[in-house]
């Protein structure tokens, strides 16, 4: 069975410039950097400190149209605002400034080839799971009150006892 994602390929025009960007600006480490095939391209595989998934700075022949624009990859960090500040100090361009969402915070950076990547921080997996559970309970409670409270009021009026009193 499948157990995870080992390598995600990032399409790039200039492997040397991309390697410099991802190592010097983002702090990734080189796992592999070697020529292969007919020696026109290198297989450059990068490790993200603390992560199992690796990145390959590689564009298969015929897929050059994938270079530039939004890439379906999201990087995780502890604090999006602090990470955005640190990246900007290193000369990284942000395509989107940090923005708080209901699930966490996100921003988007751009690499030298114009590829754009989201980086985000959830409020912590456990906290996010708890908030989903609490949110679900609150949603059920709200829905129940919308349905049950009017029914109670109608029943009370039908019985001639008036609307129920709220006890606070």
PLY file of the C-alpha trace (Angstrom):
ply
format ascii 1.0
element vertex 168
property float x
property float y
property float z
element edge 167
property int vertex1
property int vertex2
end_header
0.00 0.00 0.00
1.01 3.60 -0.46
2.49 5.11 2.69
3.25 8.73 1.88
4.78 11.15 -0.56
8.52 10.73 -1.01
9.43 13.36 -3.63
7.53 16.33 -5.03
8.92 17.75 -8.26
9.20 21.52 -8.66
9.40 22.58 -12.32
12.29 25.01 -12.90
14.02 26.67 -15.88
17.43 27.13 -14.30
18.39 24.37 -11.88
21.41 26.26 -10.56
19.39 29.39 -9.71
16.62 27.26 -8.19
19.15 25.32 -6.10
20.60 28.57 -4.77
17.14 29.93 -3.95
15.85 26.84 -2.14
19.04 26.27 -0.15
20.19 29.82 0.62
16.84 31.60 0.93
14.63 28.79 2.28
17.24 26.74 4.16
16.66 23.38 2.46
19.53 20.86 2.37
20.90 19.02 -0.69
20.27 15.26 -0.61
21.27 14.53 -4.22
22.78 16.65 -6.98
23.96 14.61 -9.96
23.71 14.52 -13.73
21.68 11.72 -15.26
20.53 10.48 -18.64
22.37 12.30 -21.40
23.81 14.71 -18.87
21.66 17.69 -19.81
19.78 17.82 -16.55
20.64 17.09 -12.96
18.57 15.24 -10.43
18.56 17.71 -7.56
16.77 16.43 -4.51
16.35 18.66 -1.46
15.48 17.85 2.13
13.38 20.13 4.27
14.81 20.06 7.79
12.40 18.14 10.02
10.31 16.72 7.16
10.29 13.35 5.40
9.08 14.56 2.00
11.78 15.76 -0.39
11.70 18.21 -3.30
13.22 17.57 -6.71
14.19 20.61 -8.78
13.47 18.94 -12.08
11.33 19.51 -15.16
10.66 16.47 -17.34
11.12 17.13 -21.08
7.84 18.32 -22.58
6.57 19.75 -19.29
8.20 23.18 -19.49
4.73 24.77 -19.58
4.38 23.91 -15.89
7.09 26.38 -14.93
5.75 29.57 -13.35
2.43 30.27 -11.70
0.73 28.59 -8.78
2.15 25.20 -7.77
0.01 22.65 -5.89
2.42 22.46 -2.95
1.86 23.89 0.53
4.72 24.29 2.97
4.11 24.18 6.72
5.66 26.54 9.27
5.07 27.44 12.91
4.39 31.15 12.44
3.45 32.54 9.03
3.99 36.19 10.01
7.50 35.53 11.37
8.36 33.30 8.41
7.13 35.95 5.96
9.31 38.58 7.66
12.35 36.28 7.60
11.82 35.41 3.92
11.44 39.06 2.95
14.68 39.92 4.78
16.38 37.26 2.63
15.00 38.84 -0.54
12.15 36.41 -1.18
9.14 37.93 -2.93
5.74 37.36 -1.39
2.94 37.00 -3.92
0.45 37.27 -1.05
1.03 38.70 2.40
0.03 36.63 5.45
-3.69 36.30 5.94
-5.55 34.76 8.88
-8.14 32.18 7.93
-10.55 30.24 10.17
-8.23 27.21 10.06
-4.91 29.04 10.47
-2.73 31.54 8.63
-1.39 31.46 5.07
0.84 33.43 2.70
2.35 32.81 -0.75
5.98 33.19 -1.85
7.42 33.25 -5.38
10.62 31.54 -6.55
12.96 32.90 -9.29
11.00 31.03 -12.00
7.71 32.62 -10.98
6.42 29.48 -9.24
4.15 30.39 -6.34
3.84 28.31 -3.18
1.55 28.58 -0.17
3.07 28.38 3.29
0.76 28.04 6.22
0.37 27.25 9.86
-2.67 25.63 11.34
-3.45 26.31 14.96
-1.85 22.94 15.69
-3.18 19.59 14.55
-4.65 18.71 17.94
-6.13 22.17 18.36
-7.47 22.08 14.81
-9.04 18.66 15.39
-10.56 19.91 18.68
-11.85 23.06 17.00
-13.45 20.96 14.28
-15.09 18.78 16.92
-16.20 21.79 18.97
-17.35 23.52 15.81
-19.38 20.46 14.88
-20.99 20.31 18.32
-21.80 24.04 18.14
-23.26 23.59 14.63
-25.47 20.72 15.82
-26.55 22.77 18.86
-27.41 25.79 16.67
-29.33 23.63 14.20
-31.19 21.90 17.03
-32.15 25.23 18.60
-33.41 26.55 15.27
-35.61 23.50 14.87
-36.60 22.58 18.44
-37.15 26.02 20.03
-39.73 27.16 17.43
-41.49 23.78 17.77
-41.67 24.24 21.55
-43.11 27.72 21.09
-45.71 26.50 18.60
-46.66 23.60 20.89
-47.01 25.94 23.87
-49.22 28.32 21.88
-51.31 25.41 20.55
-51.86 24.23 24.15
-52.94 27.71 25.13
-50.18 28.22 27.68
-48.31 30.96 25.79
-44.72 31.05 24.75
-42.18 29.50 27.13
-40.27 31.78 29.43
-36.52 31.89 29.11
-34.77 31.16 32.39
-31.38 32.78 32.59
0 1
1 2
2 3
3 4
4 5
5 6
6 7
7 8
8 9
9 10
10 11
11 12
12 13
13 14
14 15
15 16
16 17
17 18
18 19
19 20
20 21
21 22
22 23
23 24
24 25
25 26
26 27
27 28
28 29
29 30
30 31
31 32
32 33
33 34
34 35
35 36
36 37
37 38
38 39
39 40
40 41
41 42
42 43
43 44
44 45
45 46
46 47
47 48
48 49
49 50
50 51
51 52
52 53
53 54
54 55
55 56
56 57
57 58
58 59
59 60
60 61
61 62
62 63
63 64
64 65
65 66
66 67
67 68
68 69
69 70
70 71
71 72
72 73
73 74
74 75
75 76
76 77
77 78
78 79
79 80
80 81
81 82
82 83
83 84
84 85
85 86
86 87
87 88
88 89
89 90
90 91
91 92
92 93
93 94
94 95
95 96
96 97
97 98
98 99
99 100
100 101
101 102
102 103
103 104
104 105
105 106
106 107
107 108
108 109
109 110
110 111
111 112
112 113
113 114
114 115
115 116
116 117
117 118
118 119
119 120
120 121
121 122
122 123
123 124
124 125
125 126
126 127
127 128
128 129
129 130
130 131
131 132
132 133
133 134
134 135
135 136
136 137
137 138
138 139
139 140
140 141
141 142
142 143
143 144
144 145
145 146
146 147
147 148
148 149
149 150
150 151
151 152
152 153
153 154
154 155
155 156
156 157
157 158
158 159
159 160
160 161
161 162
162 163
163 164
164 165
165 166
166 167
